[in-house]
Amino acid sequence: MLKAARTAAAIAKGSKGVPPQHFNAGPAGKMYRIAMPWSEVKIDNKLARVRRLESLARKQDAAVNKVTINWSDYEQQVVIATLDGRVVADYRPMTRLWCTVSAEKNGVRQSNSANLSGRYGMDHYTDERLQVLAKKAVDNTLVLFGARRPPAGEMPVLLASGASGILLHEAIGHGMEADFNRKGISIYSDMLNKKVANPHVTIVDQGTLAYERGALNYDDEGNPAQRNVLVENGTLRGYLHDGISARHYKVAPGGSGRRESYRHAPMPRMTCTFMENGPHSRGEMIASMKKGIVAETYTNGQVSIGAGDFTFYIKNGWLVENGRITAPIKDCNIIGNGPQVLRDITMVGGDSSMDTGGWTCGKNGQSVPVSLGMPSVLVSKMTVGGEHAG
């Protein structure tokens, strides 16, 4: 009886706020308008592109003996109504084209791939783009015939532009999501406005990069996507917020509240995460390395989000000796700690680019599409798991 009385008293003392009496519709977004919805594209049109890509890949080199093409497209129709009377609607297209190549020389077989993804329509798959995709897949494969494992040990590592953004995303970006910091899990929880990197390092998460896989007109709480500067000239300036963390930190929502579908709760997530350009060239970085490696493309990896410890498998890369690239490498890992790698960046290139591949981010059982990229950067030391002690 006492429990019931307390419950009734709590209800009586509760808010007398009036729910919305009408809703204001937000404007349609412009980040990824396409000429024709994917639901209206005929299967024959898709098959024609698939067959063309296969043909282009086979023509690249006589050693190519197998080509596998994976195609996917889908669309989401999203409507969000908020408690303060706002309604936004968003049509979200997505497509991905993946080319995997196998080749054989003197009884030795190698395979590799390349893919293209984004919030595009059918007209994005021009013959020129198909040719670039086919060449990239074949080149990534053929270079493996002359590749070898690098020496193991601690050494400088040049993280190549584009795909190296996976390290930025996994080993650093997750630690800047506000829920981890609000709970004290992230290493960055008490580092706001403190130096975390070289002054040449600026890291941004920006959902308003048109047609990128991670682009959004509105996040899944109905807030417009925007540019969020996480690290500015080496100083940690902010976190990625959903509504809960924004209220906790007393800041405006940043358009980073994302969820896999209406069945899931929103939480802070990355969209398009990248590092901005710096003052150095790739040639300068290579010339400064006595012994080290260039990491170009990656496959499997493992990351501890709170601490930022990671290991990534390098699929394509290069050995650097006495300031020169001397050989392609394969079958090695790079091992390190994301926050420490951020501090150990000594040079930042001017060749920043977003990777064109189809990246998907998993967190707390939810998966969302993301984009990532960065310029070439030189890390003064990382552990390389290679062939022997160097």
SULHUCOR-V527575 format. One record per backbone hydrogen bond with DSSP energy under -0.5 kcal/mol. CO is the residue of the C=O (numbers start at 1). NH is the residue of the N-H. E is the energy in kcal/mol with one decimal. If there is no record, write none. Layout:
BEGIN
CO;NH;E / CO;NH;E
END
This chain:
BEGIN
1;5;-2.4 / 2;6;-2.6 / 3;7;-2.2 / 4;8;-2.4 / 5;9;-2.4 / 6;10;-2.4 / 7;11;-2.1 / 8;12;-2.4 / 9;13;-1.9 / 11;14;-1.1 / 23;25;-0.6 / 24;87;-2.3 / 30;33;-0.5 / 31;211;-1.8 / 37;40;-1.8 / 38;41;-1.2 / 42;45;-0.5 / 42;46;-1.2 / 43;47;-2.6 / 44;48;-1.8 / 45;49;-1.2 / 46;50;-2.2 / 47;51;-2.7 / 48;52;-1.9 / 49;53;-2.4 / 50;54;-2.1 / 51;55;-2.3 / 52;56;-2.4 / 53;57;-2.2 / 54;58;-2.2 / 55;59;-1.7 / 56;60;-0.5 / 57;60;-1.0 / 57;61;-0.5 / 61;64;-1.4 / 63;104;-2.0 / 66;102;-2.6 / 68;100;-2.9 / 70;98;-2.8 / 72;96;-2.6 / 74;94;-1.8 / 76;78;-0.6 / 76;92;-3.0 / 78;90;-2.8 / 80;88;-2.2 / 82;85;-1.7 / 85;24;-3.2 / 86;82;-2.8 / 87;26;-3.3 / 88;80;-2.9 / 90;78;-3.0 / 90;92;-0.6 / 91;93;-0.6 / 92;76;-2.2 / 94;74;-2.4 / 95;118;-1.9 / 96;72;-2.2 / 97;116;-2.4 / 98;70;-2.6 / 98;100;-0.5 / 99;114;-1.9 / 100;68;-2.9 / 101;112;-1.8 / 102;65;-2.1 / 102;66;-1.5 / 103;110;-2.3 / 105;108;-2.2 / 108;105;-2.5 / 110;103;-2.7 / 112;101;-3.0 / 114;99;-2.9 / 116;97;-2.8 / 118;95;-1.9 / 118;120;-1.5 / 121;124;-1.7 / 122;125;-1.6 / 124;126;-2.1 / 126;130;-2.1 / 127;131;-2.2 / 128;132;-2.0 / 129;133;-2.3 / 130;134;-2.5 / 131;135;-2.4 / 132;136;-2.3 / 133;137;-2.2 / 134;138;-2.2 / 135;139;-3.0 / 136;140;-2.5 / 137;141;-1.0 / 138;142;-3.0 / 139;143;-1.9 / 141;144;-1.3 / 142;145;-1.5 / 143;146;-0.8 / 144;147;-0.9 / 148;330;-1.3 / 150;387;-3.3 / 152;390;-2.1 / 153;384;-2.8 / 155;382;-2.2 / 156;293;-1.5 / 157;159;-0.7 / 157;379;-2.8 / 158;160;-0.7 / 158;295;-2.6 / 159;377;-2.0 / 160;164;-0.8 / 161;163;-0.9 / 162;165;-2.1 / 163;166;-2.1 / 164;167;-1.7 / 164;168;-1.0 / 165;169;-2.5 / 166;170;-2.7 / 167;171;-1.9 / 167;172;-0.7 / 168;172;-0.7 / 168;173;-3.1 / 169;174;-1.5 / 173;176;-1.8 / 174;177;-1.8 / 176;240;-2.3 / 177;180;-0.9 / 177;181;-1.1 / 178;182;-3.2 / 179;183;-1.6 / 180;185;-2.7 / 180;186;-1.3 / 181;184;-1.0 / 186;189;-1.5 / 188;191;-1.8 / 191;194;-2.0 / 194;236;-2.6 / 198;201;-2.3 / 200;202;-0.6 / 201;234;-2.7 / 202;276;-2.7 / 203;230;-2.3 / 203;231;-1.6 / 204;274;-2.7 / 205;228;-2.8 / 206;209;-0.6 / 207;216;-2.4 / 208;210;-0.9 / 209;212;-2.0 / 211;119;-2.1 / 212;215;-1.5 / 217;225;-1.8 / 219;222;-1.7 / 223;219;-3.1 / 226;207;-1.6 / 226;228;-0.6 / 227;229;-0.5 / 228;205;-2.7 / 228;230;-0.7 / 230;237;-3.3 / 230;238;-1.3 / 231;203;-1.9 / 231;233;-0.5 / 232;235;-1.9 / 234;196;-3.2 / 234;197;-1.7 / 235;232;-3.0 / 236;193;-3.5 / 239;241;-0.5 / 240;178;-3.0 / 241;256;-1.0 / 242;246;-2.4 / 243;247;-1.9 / 244;248;-1.9 / 245;249;-2.7 / 246;250;-0.7 / 246;251;-2.4 / 254;226;-0.5 / 256;258;-0.9 / 256;269;-2.3 / 257;220;-2.3 / 258;267;-1.8 / 261;264;-1.9 / 267;258;-2.5 / 271;273;-0.6 / 271;371;-2.6 / 272;206;-2.8 / 273;373;-1.6 / 274;204;-3.0 / 280;350;-1.2 / 281;285;-1.8 / 282;286;-2.4 / 283;287;-2.4 / 284;288;-1.2 / 286;289;-1.6 / 288;290;-0.6 / 289;323;-2.6 / 290;322;-3.8 / 291;156;-0.8 / 292;320;-3.0 / 293;158;-2.8 / 294;296;-0.6 / 294;318;-2.1 / 295;160;-2.5 / 297;315;-1.9 / 297;316;-1.0 / 300;313;-2.8 / 302;311;-2.0 / 303;305;-0.7 / 304;308;-3.3 / 306;187;-1.4 / 308;338;-3.2 / 309;304;-2.8 / 310;336;-2.1 / 311;302;-2.4 / 312;314;-0.5 / 312;334;-2.4 / 313;299;-2.2 / 313;315;-0.6 / 314;332;-0.9 / 316;296;-2.3 / 316;297;-1.7 / 317;329;-2.1 / 318;294;-2.7 / 319;326;-2.6 / 319;327;-0.9 / 320;292;-2.2 / 321;324;-1.2 / 324;321;-2.9 / 324;326;-0.5 / 327;319;-3.4 / 328;148;-1.5 / 329;317;-0.9 / 332;314;-3.0 / 333;385;-2.7 / 334;312;-2.3 / 335;383;-1.7 / 336;310;-3.0 / 337;341;-3.0 / 338;342;-2.4 / 339;343;-1.6 / 340;344;-1.8 / 341;345;-0.5 / 342;198;-0.8 / 342;345;-0.8 / 344;380;-2.6 / 347;378;-2.4 / 348;280;-2.6 / 349;278;-3.1 / 353;162;-0.6 / 353;374;-1.4 / 356;117;-2.5 / 357;359;-1.2 / 359;370;-2.1 / 361;368;-2.1 / 363;366;-2.2 / 366;363;-2.5 / 368;361;-2.9 / 370;359;-0.6 / 371;273;-2.2 / 372;355;-2.7 / 373;275;-0.7 / 374;162;-2.3 / 374;353;-1.0 / 376;349;-3.5 / 377;159;-2.5 / 377;379;-0.6 / 378;346;-2.7 / 378;347;-1.1 / 378;380;-0.5 / 379;157;-2.1 / 382;155;-2.4 / 382;384;-0.5 / 383;335;-2.8 / 383;385;-0.5 / 384;153;-2.4 / 384;386;-1.1 / 385;333;-1.3 / 388;152;-4.1
END
